[in-house]
Each structure stands twice: as C-alpha cells, then as structure tokens.
Amino acid sequence: MATRRASATRSRAITIFLVIWLLIGLAAAAQRHYFESSRTSCAKVGTVLVTIVAGPLNYIGANPKIDCSAPQPSR
C-alpha cells in the first residue's frame, strides 16, 4: 500500500514539474514574439516547438533555432 502511494506521489510531482516546465517554455516563446507573426513556415513552427520544449534552458542562454531546408528538385 505504501508503494502505491509513493508511486502516485512521484507521478503527480513529475506531472506538475512538466506542466511548469512547458509553461515557462510558452513564456519564453511569447517573450521572443514568436506568436505575433501570421507567416508560418516549417522553420518557424519548429523553432517555436523547440523553444517551448527547451523551456527554462532559454533563460540560461540556450537559443534553439530550426532550419528546414528541403533539397531542390533537379533540373
């Protein structure tokens, strides 16, 4: 019985940590004005998602950027 309670407490703590982490990531993306432009591209969506997932790492200097360049068709 004590193991089930400890497991539930651990799961709850991990869930709370992840929610807070992602909220900080959303704040980082908003501070960089990633949600203000109406132009959307593969690179922009990737950069926003990586910024949200990287979350608090943005505040210690990480600056994730995604470059989506597809190969050009042959002529």
N, CA, C and O atoms as a Tinker XYZ file with bonds, in Angstrom:
   300  protein
     1  N      0.822000   -1.195000    0.000000    73     2
     2  CA     0.000000    0.000000    0.000000    64     1     3
     3  C      0.867000    1.261000    0.000000    63     2     4     5
     4  O      0.546000    2.233000   -0.684000    81     3
     5  N      1.951000    1.249000    0.756000    73     3     6
     6  CA     2.819000    2.418000    0.816000    64     5     7
     7  C      3.521000    2.638000   -0.531000    63     6     8     9
     8  O      3.797000    3.779000   -0.901000    81     7
     9  N      3.806000    1.577000   -1.253000    73     7    10
    10  CA     4.466000    1.722000   -2.551000    64     9    11
    11  C      3.530000    2.367000   -3.567000    63    10    12    13
    12  O      3.962000    3.188000   -4.377000    81    11
    13  N      2.275000    2.007000   -3.528000    73    11    14
    14  CA     1.307000    2.596000   -4.450000    64    13    15
    15  C      1.165000    4.094000   -4.171000    63    14    16    17
    16  O      1.070000    4.890000   -5.105000    81    15
    17  N      1.151000    4.472000   -2.922000    73    15    18
    18  CA     1.027000    5.877000   -2.549000    64    17    19
    19  C      2.281000    6.654000   -2.977000    63    18    20    21
    20  O      2.178000    7.771000   -3.483000    81    19
    21  N      3.454000    6.064000   -2.772000    73    19    22
    22  CA     4.703000    6.720000   -3.182000    64    21    23
    23  C      4.758000    6.870000   -4.698000    63    22    24    25
    24  O      5.224000    7.890000   -5.204000    81    23
    25  N      4.288000    5.869000   -5.416000    73    23    26
    26  CA     4.276000    5.923000   -6.876000    64    25    27
    27  C      3.324000    7.012000   -7.372000    63    26    28    29
    28  O      3.643000    7.732000   -8.318000    81    27
    29  N      2.160000    7.132000   -6.737000    73    27    30
    30  CA     1.202000    8.166000   -7.119000    64    29    31
    31  C      1.753000    9.557000   -6.821000    63    30    32    33
    32  O      1.565000   10.484000   -7.609000    81    31
    33  N      2.423000    9.699000   -5.703000    73    31    34
    34  CA     3.019000   10.987000   -5.344000    64    33    35
    35  C      4.125000   11.357000   -6.322000    63    34    36    37
    36  O      4.238000   12.516000   -6.723000    81    35
    37  N      4.938000   10.383000   -6.706000    73    35    38
    38  CA     6.016000   10.618000   -7.660000    64    37    39
    39  C      5.441000   11.003000   -9.026000    63    38    40    41
    40  O      5.944000   11.924000   -9.670000    81    39
    41  N      4.404000   10.312000   -9.464000    73    39    42
    42  CA     3.762000   10.628000  -10.748000    64    41    43
    43  C      3.183000   12.033000  -10.737000    63    42    44    45
    44  O      3.309000   12.767000  -11.718000    81    43
    45  N      2.558000   12.406000   -9.647000    73    43    46
    46  CA     1.983000   13.739000   -9.525000    64    45    47
    47  C      3.073000   14.808000   -9.552000    63    46    48    49
    48  O      2.902000   15.851000  -10.183000    81    47
    49  N      4.185000   14.558000   -8.876000    73    47    50
    50  CA     5.295000   15.517000   -8.854000    64    49    51
    51  C      5.897000   15.681000  -10.250000    63    50    52    53
    52  O      6.214000   16.798000  -10.657000    81    51
    53  N      6.056000   14.586000  -10.981000    73    51    54
    54  CA     6.598000   14.654000  -12.344000    64    53    55
    55  C      5.643000   15.414000  -13.254000    63    54    56    57
    56  O      6.083000   16.225000  -14.069000    81    55
    57  N      4.349000   15.167000  -13.129000    73    55    58
    58  CA     3.355000   15.866000  -13.944000    64    57    59
    59  C      3.381000   17.362000  -13.667000    63    58    60    61
    60  O      3.357000   18.166000  -14.599000    81    59
    61  N      3.429000   17.742000  -12.399000    73    59    62
    62  CA     3.476000   19.162000  -12.032000    64    61    63
    63  C      4.749000   19.801000  -12.573000    63    62    64    65
    64  O      4.713000   20.919000  -13.087000    81    63
    65  N      5.876000   19.096000  -12.460000    73    63    66
    66  CA     7.144000   19.602000  -12.977000    64    65    67
    67  C      7.056000   19.829000  -14.486000    63    66    68    69
    68  O      7.483000   20.877000  -14.971000    81    67
    69  N      6.512000   18.873000  -15.234000    73    67    70
    70  CA     6.405000   19.005000  -16.684000    64    69    71
    71  C      5.478000   20.150000  -17.093000    63    70    72    73
    72  O      5.771000   20.875000  -18.044000    81    71
    73  N      4.379000   20.313000  -16.391000    73    71    74
    74  CA     3.456000   21.411000  -16.705000    64    73    75
    75  C      4.140000   22.757000  -16.469000    63    74    76    77
    76  O      4.027000   23.663000  -17.296000    81    75
    77  N      4.839000   22.891000  -15.361000    73    75    78
    78  CA     5.552000   24.144000  -15.068000    64    77    79
    79  C      6.645000   24.380000  -16.105000    63    78    80    81
    80  O      6.822000   25.506000  -16.570000    81    79
    81  N      7.383000   23.324000  -16.474000    73    79    82
    82  CA     8.448000   23.421000  -17.478000    64    81    83
    83  C      7.873000   23.952000  -18.802000    63    82    84    85
    84  O      8.446000   24.860000  -19.406000    81    83
    85  N      6.735000   23.383000  -19.254000    73    83    86
    86  CA     6.139000   23.801000  -20.522000    64    85    87
    87  C      5.557000   25.211000  -20.438000    63    86    88    89
    88  O      5.602000   25.951000  -21.421000    81    87
    89  N      5.016000   25.594000  -19.289000    73    87    90
    90  CA     4.527000   26.960000  -19.130000    64    89    91
    91  C      5.673000   27.971000  -19.225000    63    90    92    93
    92  O      5.515000   29.041000  -19.814000    81    91
    93  N      6.817000   27.629000  -18.645000    73    91    94
    94  CA     7.988000   28.500000  -18.762000    64    93    95
    95  C      8.428000   28.570000  -20.220000    63    94    96    97
    96  O      8.823000   29.635000  -20.694000    81    95
    97  N      8.366000   27.450000  -20.935000    73    95    98
    98  CA     8.690000   27.438000  -22.356000    64    97    99
    99  C      7.756000   28.313000  -23.169000    63    98   100   101
   100  O      8.200000   29.019000  -24.074000    81    99
   101  N      6.461000   28.276000  -22.859000    73    99   102
   102  CA     5.495000   29.161000  -23.527000    64   101   103
   103  C      5.821000   30.619000  -23.255000    63   102   104   105
   104  O      5.729000   31.457000  -24.152000    81   103
   105  N      6.201000   30.922000  -22.024000    73   103   106
   106  CA     6.570000   32.299000  -21.680000    64   105   107
   107  C      7.805000   32.729000  -22.461000    63   106   108   109
   108  O      7.876000   33.867000  -22.925000    81   107
   109  N      8.778000   31.836000  -22.613000    73   107   110
   110  CA     9.987000   32.158000  -23.375000    64   109   111
   111  C      9.654000   32.433000  -24.837000    63   110   112   113
   112  O     10.180000   33.378000  -25.426000    81   111
   113  N      8.787000   31.615000  -25.424000    73   111   114
   114  CA     8.389000   31.823000  -26.825000    64   113   115
   115  C      7.614000   33.125000  -26.978000    63   114   116   117
   116  O      7.789000   33.839000  -27.966000    81   115
   117  N      6.766000   33.438000  -26.016000    73   115   118
   118  CA     6.000000   34.690000  -26.076000    64   117   119
   119  C      6.919000   35.900000  -25.936000    63   118   120   121
   120  O      6.713000   36.908000  -26.612000    81   119
   121  N      7.921000   35.816000  -25.078000    73   119   122
   122  CA     8.862000   36.928000  -24.901000    64   121   123
   123  C      9.674000   37.179000  -26.166000    63   122   124   125
   124  O     10.112000   38.302000  -26.414000    81   123
   125  N      9.873000   36.141000  -26.961000    73   123   126
   126  CA    10.607000   36.285000  -28.220000    64   125   127
   127  C      9.667000   36.652000  -29.365000    63   126   128   129
   128  O     10.097000   36.712000  -30.517000    81   127
   129  N      8.408000   36.896000  -29.069000    73   127   130
   130  CA     7.388000   37.335000  -30.025000    64   129   131
   131  C      7.162000   36.326000  -31.145000    63   130   132   133
   132  O      6.911000   36.713000  -32.286000    81   131
   133  N      7.250000   35.034000  -30.829000    73   131   134
   134  CA     7.055000   34.004000  -31.840000    64   133   135
   135  C      5.587000   33.832000  -32.223000    63   134   136   137
   136  O      5.298000   33.254000  -33.271000    81   135
   137  N      4.664000   34.313000  -31.411000    73   135   138
   138  CA     3.240000   34.112000  -31.682000    64   137   139
   139  C      2.595000   35.307000  -32.379000    63   138   140   141
   140  O      1.395000   35.275000  -32.653000    81   139
   141  N      3.353000   36.353000  -32.672000    73   139   142
   142  CA     2.770000   37.579000  -33.219000    64   141   143
   143  C      2.680000   37.597000  -34.736000    63   142   144   145
   144  O      1.820000   38.289000  -35.280000    81   143
   145  N      3.520000   36.874000  -35.427000    73   143   146
   146  CA     3.537000   36.907000  -36.885000    64   145   147
   147  C      2.502000   35.944000  -37.464000    63   146   148   149
   148  O      2.275000   34.862000  -36.923000    81   147
   149  N      1.881000   36.351000  -38.567000    73   147   150
   150  CA     0.904000   35.476000  -39.209000    64   149   151
   151  C      1.573000   34.554000  -40.228000    63   150   152   153
   152  O      0.957000   33.590000  -40.681000    81   151
   153  N      2.828000   34.838000  -40.595000    73   151   154
   154  CA     3.552000   33.989000  -41.539000    64   153   155
   155  C      4.028000   32.729000  -40.829000    63   154   156   157
   156  O      4.680000   32.796000  -39.786000    81   155
   157  N      3.695000   31.591000  -41.404000    73   155   158
   158  CA     4.071000   30.328000  -40.799000    64   157   159
   159  C      4.912000   29.533000  -41.795000    63   158   160   161
   160  O      4.594000   29.470000  -42.982000    81   159
   161  N      5.964000   28.942000  -41.304000    73   159   162
   162  CA     6.799000   28.084000  -42.134000    64   161   163
   163  C      7.258000   26.905000  -41.284000    63   162   164   165
   164  O      7.061000   26.871000  -40.070000    81   163
   165  N      7.860000   25.963000  -41.947000    73   163   166
   166  CA     8.391000   24.793000  -41.235000    64   165   167
   167  C      9.405000   25.234000  -40.180000    63   166   168   169
   168  O      9.399000   24.741000  -39.052000    81   167
   169  N     10.267000   26.162000  -40.561000    73   167   170
   170  CA    11.310000   26.625000  -39.643000    64   169   171
   171  C     10.706000   27.337000  -38.435000    63   170   172   173
   172  O     11.155000   27.135000  -37.306000    81   171
   173  N      9.695000   28.166000  -38.666000    73   171   174
   174  CA     9.091000   28.916000  -37.560000    64   173   175
   175  C      8.381000   27.976000  -36.589000    63   174   176   177
   176  O      8.535000   28.100000  -35.374000    81   175
   177  N      7.601000   27.032000  -37.127000    73   175   178
   178  CA     6.897000   26.077000  -36.256000    64   177   179
   179  C      7.904000   25.251000  -35.466000    63   178   180   181
   180  O      7.718000   25.026000  -34.270000    81   179
   181  N      8.969000   24.799000  -36.123000    73   179   182
   182  CA     9.999000   24.027000  -35.429000    64   181   183
   183  C     10.677000   24.819000  -34.339000    63   182   184   185
   184  O     10.921000   24.302000  -33.249000    81   183
   185  N     10.984000   26.078000  -34.625000    73   183   186
   186  CA    11.639000   26.929000  -33.637000    64   185   187
   187  C     10.741000   27.165000  -32.428000    63   186   188   189
   188  O     11.208000   27.129000  -31.290000    81   187
   189  N      9.454000   27.406000  -32.671000    73   187   190
   190  CA     8.509000   27.618000  -31.567000    64   189   191
   191  C      8.406000   26.356000  -30.710000    63   190   192   193
   192  O      8.455000   26.435000  -29.482000    81   191
   193  N      8.264000   25.202000  -31.347000    73   191   194
   194  CA     8.141000   23.955000  -30.583000    64   193   195
   195  C      9.406000   23.645000  -29.788000    63   194   196   197
   196  O      9.322000   23.215000  -28.637000    81   195
   197  N     10.563000   23.855000  -30.382000    73   195   198
   198  CA    11.807000   23.590000  -29.657000    64   197   199
   199  C     11.967000   24.574000  -28.502000    63   198   200   201
   200  O     12.449000   24.203000  -27.432000    81   199
   201  N     11.564000   25.825000  -28.715000    73   199   202
   202  CA    11.647000   26.817000  -27.647000    64   201   203
   203  C     10.741000   26.426000  -26.479000    63   202   204   205
   204  O     11.131000   26.557000  -25.319000    81   203
   205  N      9.535000   25.947000  -26.784000    73   203   206
   206  CA     8.614000   25.540000  -25.718000    64   205   207
   207  C      9.168000   24.335000  -24.967000    63   206   208   209
   208  O      9.125000   24.298000  -23.737000    81   207
   209  N      9.688000   23.353000  -25.692000    73   207   210
   210  CA    10.216000   22.151000  -25.037000    64   209   211
   211  C     11.495000   22.466000  -24.264000    63   210   212   213
   212  O     11.720000   21.920000  -23.184000    81   211
   213  N     12.333000   23.347000  -24.815000    73   211   214
   214  CA    13.578000   23.692000  -24.124000    64   213   215
   215  C     13.297000   24.474000  -22.844000    63   214   216   217
   216  O     14.092000   24.450000  -21.904000    81   215
   217  N     12.147000   25.173000  -22.820000    73   215   218
   218  CA    11.681000   25.849000  -21.623000    64   217   219
   219  C     12.710000   26.655000  -20.866000    63   218   220   221
   220  O     13.263000   27.615000  -21.403000    81   219
   221  N     12.975000   26.286000  -19.643000    73   219   222
   222  CA    13.882000   27.047000  -18.787000    64   221   223
   223  C     15.313000   27.152000  -19.314000    63   222   224   225
   224  O     16.054000   28.039000  -18.891000    81   223
   225  N     15.710000   26.281000  -20.210000    73   223   226
   226  CA    17.066000   26.368000  -20.757000    64   225   227
   227  C     17.264000   27.678000  -21.509000    63   226   228   229
   228  O     18.391000   28.156000  -21.639000    81   227
   229  N     16.168000   28.264000  -22.008000    73   227   230
   230  CA    16.265000   29.552000  -22.692000    64   229   231
   231  C     16.768000   30.642000  -21.760000    63   230   232   233
   232  O     17.443000   31.575000  -22.196000    81   231
   233  N     16.448000   30.530000  -20.504000    73   231   234
   234  CA    16.825000   31.564000  -19.550000    64   233   235
   235  C     18.264000   31.437000  -19.065000    63   234   236   237
   236  O     18.752000   32.311000  -18.348000    81   235
   237  N     18.954000   30.358000  -19.448000    73   235   238
   238  CA    20.370000   30.248000  -19.108000    64   237   239
   239  C     21.245000   30.396000  -20.354000    63   238   240   241
   240  O     22.444000   30.118000  -20.314000    81   239
   241  N     20.631000   30.840000  -21.475000    73   239   242
   242  CA    21.410000   31.166000  -22.654000    64   241   243
   243  C     21.168000   30.311000  -23.879000    63   242   244   245
   244  O     21.667000   30.653000  -24.952000    81   243
   245  N     20.436000   29.228000  -23.779000    73   243   246
   246  CA    20.162000   28.410000  -24.957000    64   245   247
   247  C     19.230000   29.177000  -25.887000    63   246   248   249
   248  O     18.275000   29.803000  -25.429000    81   247
   249  N     19.497000   29.132000  -27.179000    73   247   250
   250  CA    18.668000   29.826000  -28.149000    64   249   251
   251  C     18.393000   28.873000  -29.305000    63   250   252   253
   252  O     19.051000   28.958000  -30.341000    81   251
   253  N     17.425000   27.963000  -29.142000    73   251   254
   254  CA    17.190000   26.950000  -30.171000    64   253   255
   255  C     16.600000   27.552000  -31.447000    63   254   256   257
   256  O     15.690000   28.379000  -31.391000    81   255
   257  N     17.121000   27.135000  -32.578000    73   255   258
   258  CA    16.605000   27.533000  -33.889000    64   257   259
   259  C     16.563000   26.291000  -34.767000    63   258   260   261
   260  O     17.444000   25.434000  -34.694000    81   259
   261  N     15.538000   26.202000  -35.592000    73   259   262
   262  CA    15.389000   25.090000  -36.522000    64   261   263
   263  C     15.529000   25.624000  -37.934000    63   262   264   265
   264  O     14.954000   26.662000  -38.263000    81   263
   265  N     16.284000   24.931000  -38.771000    73   263   266
   266  CA    16.433000   25.319000  -40.165000    64   265   267
   267  C     15.889000   24.187000  -41.027000    63   266   268   269
   268  O     16.491000   23.116000  -41.104000    81   267
   269  N     14.764000   24.422000  -41.668000    73   267   270
   270  CA    14.140000   23.410000  -42.523000    64   269   271
   271  C     14.414000   23.758000  -43.974000    63   270   272   273
   272  O     13.648000   24.502000  -44.586000    81   271
   273  N     15.463000   23.247000  -44.519000    73   271   274
   274  CA    15.727000   23.496000  -45.928000    64   273   275
   275  C     15.622000   22.172000  -46.669000    63   274   276   277
   276  O     16.408000   21.253000  -46.436000    81   275
   277  N     14.654000   22.085000  -47.552000    73   275   278
   278  CA    14.429000   20.889000  -48.326000    64   277   279
   279  C     15.315000   20.926000  -49.566000    63   278   280   281
   280  O     15.592000   22.004000  -50.091000    81   279
   281  N     15.758000   19.781000  -50.035000    73   279   282
   282  CA    16.563000   19.776000  -51.245000    64   281   283
   283  C     15.741000   20.253000  -52.442000    63   282   284   285
   284  O     14.546000   19.973000  -52.540000    81   283
   285  N     16.393000   20.971000  -53.343000    73   283   286
   286  CA    15.734000   21.487000  -54.531000    64   285   287
   287  C     15.645000   20.387000  -55.584000    63   286   288   289
   288  O     16.545000   19.553000  -55.684000    81   287
   289  N     14.575000   20.378000  -56.365000    73   287   290
   290  CA    14.462000   19.364000  -57.419000    64   289   291
   291  C     15.531000   19.581000  -58.492000    63   290   292   293
   292  O     15.953000   20.707000  -58.752000    81   291
   293  N     15.954000   18.484000  -59.103000    73   291   294
   294  CA    16.966000   18.597000  -60.161000    64   293   295
   295  C     16.348000   19.195000  -61.418000    63   294   296   297
   296  O     15.141000   19.090000  -61.637000    81   295
   297  N     17.176000   19.817000  -62.235000    73   295   298
   298  CA    16.667000   20.459000  -63.462000    64   297   299
   299  C     16.874000   19.595000  -64.650000    63   298   300
   300  O     16.508000   19.975000  -65.762000    81   299
